Amino acid sequence: MNHYANYVRNTLFKAISEMEQQMEDFVKNPGHDFSRKGKMEFSDVIKFYISSGSSALDVELCEYADREKLNSELPISKSGYIQKRNKLKPDTMENLFHSFNRKIKSKKTFQGYELLACDGADQNIFRDPKDKKTHFPGKKERGTFGFNQLHINALYNLLDFRYVHTLIQSPYEENESSALIHMVKDLPRNRKTIIIADRGYETYNIFANIQEKGLFYLIRVKDVTSNGSIAGSLCLPSKGEFDEDITLKMTRKQKYLREKGYKYLAKSSPFDFLDSEHPFYEL
């Protein structure tokens, strides 16, 4: 194992160990859950949860016990593990994710800038027709049973090869723009960080939220000839390379609809920084 892999592994285990010292914050019944010594302690449950592969659960449990040299005369049962796992609060793994990331010291930059790419993807999960928030019913005429799905939004450090933030949404409530804004609000303020995203993230509200955080963005927009394109409303050249500095005053006041230097936003367009006390916002 190389030095960096060792560093990452030790950092992860340190984060898990620190959580174990405060496990009352991460279990459903503080003072009771994991209070007695068993085959799998709090840290074992988490380590197994994030390291298990695609084999059957009983096989994975045996391999984990051998790998970690757990002192037990009897193998860990599937039901025993599931009971232990169910003692954890739903946000336990999210807390570990952020604790681990805070401990990783990154020195890799591009000309002094941290590069964070954002995108979203659908992820199929186990089928459960009772979970209406994630289930898509099948078509009876085709004899299909349907499937369950989540939408994963993530910020990825391009130089560290590391996910720094994620947001999971129900597919019926999927909104990649609001997801990126949520993740941006959790980032440190006033850092040399560039948020990179593809078309689909081209909204003034995203631009403004990144600007308010003191960060930078590089977001691909639709072609100037495309309907609904931000570029199409800015009188930019239709061909060739160009570099333009543009400043716009955002407003919901309709009288500025055709005023040069202003951008009118209808009430149906989300924008977090316009209200009765703040009728303008410079972007």
N, C-alpha and C positions, 0 to 999 in steps of 0.2 A: 504494500500500500504506500503510495507516494506521500510526501509531506503534506500537501494541501488536502488530500483526501482524509488523512489522519486528523488534520486540524478541524475539518468540517465535522467529522464523526465525533470527535471529542467535544466540540462546541455544542452539538446536538444533545449528547448525553449529559452535558453540564446543565443545559436548559431543562431537560427532563428531571434531573436530580433536584434542581431548585424548585421545580413545581411539586415534587414529592415532599419537600420540606414544608410546603404550604398547601398540601392536598385538600385541606378543608375548603379551599376556594374552588375546587374542581370536582368535588363529589356531591352527589345528591343528598346524602345523609351524613353531614360532618360529625365527627366523633364516633361514628359507627362503621361506615364503609372503610375497609382496609385497616381496621383497628386491630384485627388479629392476624398473626403471621400465617400465611398460606403458601400454596405452591407458586402462585403468581402475585407479586406485590404490585403496587401502583405503577412503578416504573416498568415492570415486566409487561403489564397490559399495554402500555403505550408503545414500548419498543416492539412488541410483537405486532401490534396494530399497524405500524408503519413499515415493518420489514417483511411481512408475510408475502408469499408469492401466489401463484395460481393453482397450487396443488390443493387437494382436499384439506379441510380444516384440521382433521385429526393428524394428518401427515405433517402439516406445517407446525402444529404444536409439538410433535415429537422432535422435529428438526430444531425447533427453537430451544427446547429443553436441553438437547445435546450440545447445541452451539453455545448456549449461555451457562452450561454445566450447573443446571438447577439441582439442588439437593432434594430429590424426591424419589421415594421408592415406587410410587405409582405414577403413571403418565397423567398429564393434565387432560381432563375430559373436555369435550366440546361444550357441554352444558355449563361446566365450571367456568370456562373462559368467558362464555357469553354472559353469565351472571355477573362476573367481575366487570366486564366491559360496560354493562348496563348501569353500573354505579357511577360512571363518569357523566358529568354535565355535557350537554351538546356542544358548548363552546370550548371544551378542553383542548381539542386539537387546534382550533384557531388561536388560542392563547399560546400554544407551543410554537406554532408557525411564526407568530410575531416576535416572541421571545427569542427564538433562534435567529431570526433575521437581524434583530437589534444587536446581537453579539458578533455577527460576521462583520469583520472590518474590511471594507473594499477600498483598494487603492487604484484599481484599473479605471481609467477615464479616457475619453476621446477629446483631445485638446483641452483637457481640464473639465470636461462635462461628463456627468453620469448619463447613460442612455437607457431609458426605460420604454420598452415597446408594449403597447396595449392591444389586446384582441380578445375575442370571445368565441366559444365553440360549444356545440351541443354534446352532451355525454349521456349515453344510454346507461341506465341502472337496472337493478333487478325488477322484474315485472310485479306490480302490485295494483290491481284494478281498483282497490279501495282508496288508494291515494289519488284523489281527484286533482290535486295540484300539479301532479307530474305525469299522470296517465293519459295516453292517447289511445282511444278505443280502436280496435281493429274493424275491418269491414267484413260483415257476416257473409256476404256473397262470395268472398274470397277465402273464408274459413280462417282468417287471421285473428290472433288474440290481442293485438295491440302491444304497446310497450310503454315504459316509463323513461322519462328523460329529465335532465337538469341542464341549465345553461351556465357554463363556467366563464367568468370574466377574469382576466389576469394581467398583472403588470410584470414584465420580465426584464431583468437586467441583462442587456445584450453582451456585456463584457465579462460579467461574472458567471453567466449561464445559470442564473438563479431567479426564481420567482420571489418577488418582494411583496406582492399583495394579490389577493384573490377575492372575488365576490361571487357567490353562488345564487342564482335566481331560478324561480319556477319558470318553466318554459312559457306559461300563460301570462307571466308578468315580466318577460324578458325586455330589458331596455338597456342596451349597451352604453348609450350616452349617459344615463343617470348612474350606471355602474362605474364608469370612468371618473365621473365627478366625485362619487363617494370615495373612491380609492385615492384620488388626488388630495382630498381634504385630510386624509390620514398621513400624507407625506410631510416630512420636515419642511419648514418654511424657508424661503430665501436661500436656496441652494442652487448650484450650477447643475441643474438636472433638466434634460430635454425629454419630453413625452413624445413618443413617436407612434403614429396610428395611421390606419388606412382610411379610405372612403367609408362613410358610415359614421364617422366621428366628427364630421364636418359641421359643427354647430357653434354659433356665437357664444352660447352658454358654456360650452366646454372651454373655448378660448379664454373667456373671462375668468372662469374658475381657476384655470392654470395661472393666468396673469395675477390674480389676487393672491395666489400662494407664493408669488415671487419666483416662479419656475418658467420654463420655456417650452415651446412645442413645435413640432414638425409634423403636420397632418396633411395627408394627401386629400385634395378636393376634386370634385367632378370637373370635367372639362368645361371651358367657358361657354360652350354651345349647349351644354346639358341643362334640362329644365331643373329648377330648384338649386342650381349651383351657386355657391357664394361667389366664386370667381366670375360668373356670368353677370353679376350686378356691379362689378367694380371697374368696368371699362378697360379691361386689360387687353393686351395684344392677343390676337387669335392664333398666332404662330410664332415660331422662333423662341429663343431664350431671352428672358428678361428678369430684372430684379427691381421690384417696386417697394417703396416705403408707403404704407397706407395707414391713415388714422381715421377712425370713424367714431362719431358720437351716436351711441345707441339710445333710442327713445321709443316710447309708446304714444307720443303725441303725433297725431295724424297730419298735423299741419306741416310737419317736416318730411312728409312722404317723398317729395321730389327735391328736397334741398340738398345741395352738394355738401358732402362731408358728414351727412347724417344717415343713419340707417333706422328706418321705422320697423318696429317689431309689433306684430299683432298680439293681442292678449293670449291667443292660442299658442304662441311660441314661447316655450319656457326660457326664462332669463332671471337669474337669481338676484340681480343687482339693480333692478328698476322697481320703484314704488312711488307713492304719492310724495314722499319726502325726497326722493332721489329720482327726478324725471329724466336725467341723462347719465350716461356712463361712457367714458372714453376707452376705446379699444384700439 
